Amino acid sequence: MKKILIIYFLPVIILLAVSSCKKSFIDDTTNNNLPNSVSASLLLTGVLTNMVDLPDGAYSSSTQSSMVYPNASNKDEIWGQYYIYNYDYYGNNTYDFDSGADYYSTLTNVLAMESKATASGGAAVNPYEAMGKFFRAYFFSKMSLERGDIPMTQALQGLTNLTPAYDTQKAVMLQSLAWLESANSDLTQLIANPSVGGTGLGATLGGDIFYGNSLTQWQKVVNAFRIRLLIELSKQSADPDLNVPAQFASIIGNPTKYPLMQSATDNLQYTFISTINTNYYPQYPDIFGQSGSRQNMSQTYVGLLDLLQDPRIFAVAEPSRYQVDTLHQSPTAFSSFAGADPGLDLGTMYSNAGLQRYSFINRKRYYSTYTGEPSIQIGYPELMFNIAEGINRGWASGNAETYYIAGIQASMASYSIPTTGTYTAYFYHPAASSTTGVADLTNYDTYNINVNWSTYYAQLNVQYASGALGLKQILQQKYIALFRHSGLEAYFNYRRTGVPNFTTGPGTDNGQRIATRFLYPLSDRTGNTANYEKALVSQYGGNDDINGVMWLLK
C-alpha cells in the first residue's frame, strides 16, 4: 500500500515543483516598475511625436521615438533649396531620393490606440477614433505623395496578409479626403456633446503634446490639412470622382461646419525644450563650432527675398561679409545678402563660403538658444495662401487678395517684424579677440531697420494681381513662409507648380534634374515583390525611378 501511494503522489509532487519553478521564473523576470500595458493617451503621444518634421535634417523619426540630430538622409531644406551644404563631409545637395518616410509602424500604433480607447470606455465615436481618421489621412497621403501607389486597404493586417496589394494614388487620396470629412463630423459631435464619446479614459482625449487635448483646436487642423490636400490635387481638379473645387468651396463657404485656423495661435507646431537635451532646437550653441559654417543660404530663397525687398531677410540670414567688409556695402542693403546656387559643385561652393561670399543663416535666431523657434507642421500662413490659391483657380468665390495679404502679414509677424515701425537685426560679427560664443549678444552687430507694410506691398512684384501672375505671387509668398517649416511642403509645391524656379547643376546630381518621387522601401522589393512590380508597371514603366511622374502630377 505504501508503495502504491508513492506512485500516485510522485507525479503530483513533480507538478507542484514545476509549477513553483515556473511561478518563480515569471516573478523574477517581471519588472513591476514598468507598465505591462499601454494606454490610448500614451500611444497618442507617440504618434504625435512621429508625425513631426523638423528643420536642419533633424527629425522625430517615424520609426523611433527619440529625436536624432542630425540625419543627412533627411534633407527637406536642401530639396526645398533653402539652406544648403558647402562641405561634403557633412552632406551634399544632391537629389538622391531614397525610400522616404515609412509610417506603417506608426499606423499600427494608431490601430492600437483606437483599440485601447474602446477597451477603456470609448464609444463608437470617441476622440481617439476621430484622431485616428486624421492620422490615417495624414500618414497614408504623405507616403503616397512621396512614392505614388502604396498599400493601404490591405495594409496593417500583420501576419494575416504579408503581401498587401497597392492602392492607386487616386484611391489613397479619395479615401484620405473621406477620412478627413468623417473626422470633422465626429469632432463636431464630440465637441457639442462630450458624453457621445462614452465613459472612462477612452472617452476623453489625453496625451496631446500640441493642444493640451483640445478637440476644438484639432478640428481646425483637420480642415486645414484637408485644404492642403485639395491644393496638392490641383492638377487633378477636373477629376469628377475627386470633385476638388466643390470640396474646397464647401469648406470655405461653411465655417460653422468646417472651422479653420483663425490666427497663428492655431498653428500645429512643435515647441522645443531647453531643459531636455533630446528636445533642443536642432541648431544650438553647443554645436555652433561644428556646423555653423558648413551650410549657407541658397540663392533660390535669398534671391527671392532680395527681389521682393523683403524685410524677412534680416531675420533669417546675415549679409555676406565679403559684400560688407571687402566691397564696403551697407550690411542692411538687400544686395549684401547672397545665397549660393544649389547646382554649384561643392568644391567651388566651399571655397566661396570660406571667402565669406555667401550669407549664412542668422545665428542670433537659429543658434543662440536651445529652443529656437517652434517648428510649424500645419500653419495659419500656409492655410491663407492655400485658400488664396484655390480662389485664384476659381474653385470658390471670395477675395484671394485678402487671404494673400493675411498670409504675408502672419509670416512677417512670426519674425516679430512690425507692420510699421523698426525691426532690430542681429548679425554675428565677433571681434578677433572674442573668446565667447554665439549666445553672447556682444558678438553681434545690431541695426534698427525701418519697416513699412504699405511701401512693401506697393511693389509691383508684391501687390496681388489676378490670373497667372497672381497665382505665381501666392506661390512665391507661400514658399517664403514655409522656410524651416512643414517638411517637404515647399518641395511638393515646386514639384506641382514650378514656383519658385529651382536650379540644378553638378551639385544637385541626378543628371541635373529635380527628382520627382521617392523610391519604394527595400522591404517592398524583397517581401512583396509581385505587388511591387505590378505597381511599377502600372505607374512608371516598370522602373522604380526617382524621376518617374506619378498620377497626381499628370
C-alpha angles and dihedrals in degrees: 000000000000090000091052092052090054090053092052097042098045096075090048091052091049092050092049091050093050091046091050092050092048093051091048091051093051092047092049095050099044116094105209090190091068126069116254093200134037124230125226090246093055091048089050091055091053093048092049091050091051094053094061122109112196133195129257097035091298120132147178092228125233087220102043138039102227132076117254124202119224122001115179093198090066105071104158092143092045092051089046088054094233108115119011142188122256097179120058095209088075100035145298141243099243124133091235098152116191127183095304123208123354111198100166093105090050091049089052087057089050089058090048090049092054092046092050091049092053092046091052098052105288116146125222087277110042136144095262092049091051091048089047090062091052091049092050091052093045099048101036093046092047093052089047092049088056100043113011119231113031139173108271116135094046096032126107094035095120116202090354090075120011094169107051119185119244120253116218117255089245091055091049092052094045091051093045092053090048091051090051092050090050093045090054091050093049092048090051090056094045095048093048094045117012091188088072087076094067129238136302129022094325091063097057126061115239137167096043107154094184110047106013092251096305110158089189090062093045091053089060090051092050092055095041089053090049089055089051092051092049089052089050086058095055093119089055096043092119093059105116093210093056095039090192098175093051093048091048093048093048092056096044093043098051112046091165092061095035110034114198136194112285101190143351089281086075094057118131096229140157115233119206124226122221095202097057115064093205088057100050120126106269091251116047139152097272094062099038094102090052101046110009095102100027092090133039136187121283121240090224088069103028092045091056092050089048092049091052094042085233118183091211087081089074090058100045104035145026128230120263107265088216090059092047105035101031104028092032096227121158112270089226095051112111089226089063090069115083132173128195124251105253089221094062120117107258093235091059092044092049091052092049092046089053088054089053092242093139136063116250125211113277104274095199093057100037109026110027098077140036094235103048110173127323114269108238116216100175113007145184097241091054090048091053091053092045091053090046090052093050092050091046088054090053097249094129140006118258143091110293091190092061092057092041091056092045090054094050094046093047090051092049091047090056087065091046091248107155125226087236125002140051130326119199112220123199119204120185109240112146121187116254089248095052115122096179126090146236093292092062109096092203087072091066132084109221128208131185107220123194113232127193122177095201092054092047094048094046090069114110091230092054109034108093119257125186127245125019094344091052091051090052090050091051091050093047092051092046089052090053092048093050094061107135092356142096100018113244097001094108090051092046090052092050091047090052099043111014090237123163103022110254115207128217138193141132090317095059093048117187091110088302091295132127106242114238104201146015126247125255115259119269088243089065092051095049104029104032099030101149095051092040092055092044090054091050093051093050094048115021109022091265096303127114089219125168087212095055117122114234125212093258091062098048 
